[in-house]
Amino acid sequence: MSEKSMEERVARAIAGANYPGASESDIDEMWEGFSLEAEAAIKAMREPTDAMLDAASIAYYRKSNDMYSLAPTEEPDAGGGPFGYAFRAAIDAALVGEG
């Protein structure tokens, strides 16, 4: 099974949010109907807010420092490395209303 595109993942999430009782097979049947909404949601996040940039910068710095420390707390590439951490921190900032 190949990895789902971000558009499909977002469309599936939107479908699930609109139909909370839907089964996975129901979502399989309907997610494409939410592709336009998914594309719009992804495009809306293309330009990060200041809070998103701040969160990403801090996460990138922390992960980079951890990677090169004498006693790293986890594998260097775990979670996508510094970029993965920064990306998730930016999205988390948007989700909690900071961004």
C-alpha positions in Angstrom: 0.0 0.0 0.0 1.4 3.4 -1.0 1.5 6.4 1.3 -1.6 8.6 0.9 -1.1 12.1 -0.4 -1.6 15.0 2.0 -4.6 16.1 0.0 -6.2 12.7 0.5 -5.3 12.6 4.2 -6.9 16.0 4.7 -9.9 15.1 2.6 -10.4 12.0 4.7 -10.1 14.0 7.9 -12.7 16.5 6.6 -15.0 13.6 5.6 -14.6 12.0 9.0 -15.3 15.3 10.7 -18.5 15.8 8.7 -19.6 12.2 9.2 -18.3 11.2 12.6 -20.2 7.9 12.5 -18.7 6.9 9.2 -16.7 3.7 9.0 -13.3 3.5 7.3 -15.0 1.9 4.2 -17.5 4.8 4.2 -14.6 7.2 4.2 -12.9 5.2 1.4 -16.1 5.8 -0.7 -16.5 9.5 0.0 -13.2 11.2 0.6 -12.7 12.3 -3.0 -15.9 14.4 -2.6 -13.9 16.6 -0.1 -10.8 17.1 -2.3 -11.6 20.8 -3.0 -12.0 21.5 0.6 -8.8 19.7 1.4 -6.9 21.6 -1.3 -8.3 24.9 0.1 -7.3 24.0 3.6 -3.7 23.1 2.6 -3.4 26.3 0.5 -4.6 28.4 3.4 -1.7 27.1 5.5 0.9 27.9 2.8 1.8 31.2 4.4 2.6 30.6 8.0 1.7 33.1 10.8 4.4 34.6 13.0 3.4 32.1 15.8 3.8 29.2 13.4 7.3 30.5 12.4 8.3 31.0 16.0 7.2 27.5 17.0 9.0 26.0 14.0 12.2 27.9 14.6 12.3 26.8 18.3 11.5 23.1 17.4 14.2 23.1 14.6 16.8 24.6 17.0 16.0 22.1 19.8 16.0 19.1 17.5 19.3 20.2 15.8 21.0 20.7 19.2 19.8 17.4 20.4 21.1 15.6 17.3 24.6 16.9 17.8 24.8 16.7 21.5 27.0 14.1 23.2 23.9 12.4 24.6 21.0 12.7 22.1 17.6 11.9 23.6 16.5 10.0 20.4 17.7 8.9 17.0 18.8 11.8 14.8 16.3 11.2 12.1 13.4 10.2 14.3 10.3 12.2 13.5 11.7 13.5 10.2 14.7 15.2 11.8 14.7 18.9 12.5 12.5 19.7 9.6 9.8 17.2 10.7 9.8 18.6 14.2 9.6 22.2 12.9 6.8 21.3 10.5 4.7 19.7 13.3 5.4 22.5 15.7 4.1 25.0 13.1 0.9 23.0 12.5 0.4 22.5 16.3 0.7 26.3 16.8 -2.0 26.8 14.2 -4.2 24.1 15.8 -4.1 25.7 19.3 -5.1 29.1 17.9 -1.7 30.6 18.2 -1.2 30.7 14.4 
